[in-house]
Amino acid sequence: MRRSYLTSFLLLLGVTFINLLVLICWTHFSGSTHEPYFHLPRPWNPASKTAGGAQEGGVPRRTAAVSKKEVVRVFMDFPQSRASWGIAHNRALESILSHYPRAEVVVLVTAPRDHAKLAFADALGATHFQRYQKRGYNVSVQVINGASFLNNAGVDPDLPGQDWYRHALRKPALSGASCVGCYNPANAYASKTLEYQISSATFPLPLLMYIRLAHLWREGGYYTDFNVLWHRPFPPARYFDVSLRACSPVDKEGLQAHVNTLQESFNRTGKEPPQEMRMSFSTPPSGAFPSMHMHFLKHDPVLACAMLRLGDPENEKCYAESDDYGRECVIAIMNRCIVQENTTLAEKELCVIQERKSPGQLPASSSSPPRAPCPPSHYSTMRVRQGHVVEWFNCDLRAGMSLPLADDWRQDPRVIRSHALWMGPYVSMGVIPTPTSMFRWDNPFSIPSTHPDSLYARATADVIALHSWAPAQSCPKLGLEAGVQKAAEGRCTYSEYIEGTRICAPSFFIPGVQKGASTFLFAKLSRHPQVLQSIAGSQYKEVGTYTTRRDRYPYRSEFYPYTAPGEPFHVGDASVPYISSLQAPELILKDNPRAKFLFSLRDPVLRAWSDYRYQKSLYSTKGWTFKEVVRKSIQELQDCCAQIPEIEPQGEKEKEKESAKKAQQQKNRMSRDLREEDQDHCERLDAYAFSRCNQSDPGRIVSRGLYVIFINHYLEHVAADNLHVVTVEEMKENPVLTLGRAASFLGLCPYDWSREDLDPVLVTGYKGPAKEDGGLDEEIERELRAFYRPFNARLYEVLGRNLGWEKEDRNASMEETGRRKDVRLANT
Ligand SMILES: Nc1ncnc2c1ncn2[C@@H]1O[C@H](COP(=O)(O)OS(=O)(=O)O)[C@@H](OP(=O)(O)O)[C@H]1O
């Protein structure tokens, strides 16, 4: 009796404990209670009556409620390569989101057309901001493809200066072709080297300016740079950055020039603050790009003026002669349009637009009504408001450094309020300070660029943006507060800064198998709110940094999303070639010893058949049928196997390595020991021997199905607990269960997979007219099955479960063929 009480009690305790665990996991991520890791406030929930600052999701109440009006539209752009992306850019974005959780942030990237589809280009990929999107923030990437920018739907036929832009794109001086150090979007696809990426620092400024201004013209809203931290909300509408020169303590002349400019400007309006200072540019220390912030209402005439003037003939000359991306030329134009803040000028400019507009150049959008010349509504935005608070950036908020203005202005609370912190010129290139005890956020400018510790030296030493690289979930938590607030207050120490820049290595891998529904598995898992995809590679799935793209390996942190230590995200990489790579497991584990490996396997016969159809174009040029390909492939493999004794490890060192490997394999073995007897040479193949036999196609069509070799190789490095196998057959049979198991293996919180679309992801896409489309040839299937049988048997032993590929061999393939026919019929 007593015993049964005890058992019940223990049972109850166990169940309660499990429930508690699930609850903690769930509430932690669903955000319904305290969020220990993520420091961003959650976006304001429009359905709720409480404003954004309210006590939502455990986020502290903000003092000023965020009204619905504050759904700001913010444009940013990243005209550089992905290699230039760094932690500071994340911080810049987060600083905006922290003030405007409901902001609609559109990040413009200049990239070739292929970018959006394949994500091979070196611009930011579509998944770049997934970590924010999964938290409910509205941050997206918009690809600008030169002419398509003008011609795509939604183009305003009245967009000023568009003819100039279209032609300028093709001009060598502007397209980057003859511009040393300019980013040439046409070449971005081809560029694979980091050297190029570093040197291709920027999209030519006049073109970039046009894109920025055009977006503001069309939509209105804010534009801000990625190298600025906003530690207060944006200044009131229609006020803009005054100058950045003040940020450089070393640039005394610039500072003085800045003060003088302000002085003049103030003098013009007497003792009053300037009526309205829209924007002014100045050149920050050499090598930097002008940082700026703009806020314009839709169709603002000043924008029109600037866009038109960018194409003035004298400016073309200026760009051509510029050794500074045309920066000074743009500055001059903007100043002409802005500093002469005179409504009549702007009115005139607007009329000029109407006149210059060449009808017929672009097809007039049928949806937009014809516009009357110079509609009065355009000018209402020009009304000058007196008594504006003047605010500007300054880079060092500590006493004494920050406000280079006369004392009386300094005292005027209407005049001086700093809103943002400019993080310095090198942040544009994704570079952060190097470890010297002196380093603080606020003084990277003080180190001469020739110094080995300087940011520039660091960039050219090829370590750009390779910040500290830490195993996933291994470093202490650190969040926005440290990154933004402390920095803004000048309190961020170097070590805090570095700690805040650590990037977690990817936490899970789907190393194939090719044609094993890896695309389906990865795509579905990526729907989980905790999973982040890679930010490059085909379908943001195949980065290949640990195998095929060895050029990426040294810069691998660039290809995975930034995840801060302790964040609840899991970053995945589903590069299928990893399966047969000798180096991949070791290299991966070096970055993250706790990485998890999820293999998606498939009846090897059907895998080969799928592979054949996938690569049909390759074989059809040679006129090879599936039967021929398979026979060649088996023959090739067997020829190679016959030489195995010769290629077995010979030297002492190699032998030692071999026995250590075997010992590790035994330790990691998932079930009972393998039988020792080998049925033929091929069965004794191990990964190392295999790597010698693993030739190009068609050789691989058969060898890719020798799963036991690959799994054994992984088990030499990976603990059995960190390796999990699912099969295509299971996925087809019960996708919800299979995904659930995979997710729980990865340590993800519970998720309702049944709400996802679980239709197979068909990547084979072969629609050719082959006679073999009728199905898999029985004779070759038999041969292939006989070939795979012993390998499968060994695999089952290693895994400790029978994957059932032999049971109803023929039935399975019949079913598969039938399904394929159905799909084909459905497609036709
Ligand atoms: N849910 C589900 N269930 C069963 N089968 C599925 C599923 N999703 C994808 N597939 C099939 O997987 C094949 C594609 O595999 P991969 O995505 O790994 O291909 S690739 O290596 O990334 O090219 C491809 O096989 P074939 O159609 O036979 O070529 C897909 O149809």
The ligand as a Gaussian input file, in Angstrom:
#p B3LYP/6-31G(d) Opt

LIG

0 1
 N        7.042000      15.787000     -47.418000
 C        7.663000      15.018000     -48.308000
 N        7.436000      13.714000     -48.312000
 C        8.054000      12.928000     -49.216000
 N        8.924000      13.358000     -50.147000
 C        9.174000      14.666000     -50.158000
 C        8.576000      15.554000     -49.259000
 N        9.025000      16.785000     -49.545000
 C        9.884000      16.672000     -50.565000
 N        9.964000      15.408000     -50.945000
 C       10.783000      14.858000     -52.018000
 O       12.164000      15.030000     -51.691000
 C       12.915000      15.180000     -52.902000
 C       13.735000      16.417000     -52.842000
 O       14.686000      16.266000     -51.845000
 P       15.623000      17.459000     -51.380000
 O       14.808000      18.607000     -51.003000
 O       16.529000      16.931000     -50.325000
 O       16.434000      17.785000     -52.709000
 S       17.807000      18.577000     -52.781000
 O       18.889000      17.639000     -52.497000
 O       17.787000      19.689000     -51.863000
 O       17.872000      19.016000     -54.188000
 C       11.893000      15.216000     -54.015000
 O       11.801000      13.910000     -54.493000
 P       11.402000      13.538000     -55.990000
 O       10.130000      14.262000     -56.254000
 O       11.259000      12.061000     -55.993000
 O       12.508000      14.007000     -56.860000
 C       10.628000      15.619000     -53.313000
 O        9.464000      15.216000     -53.966000

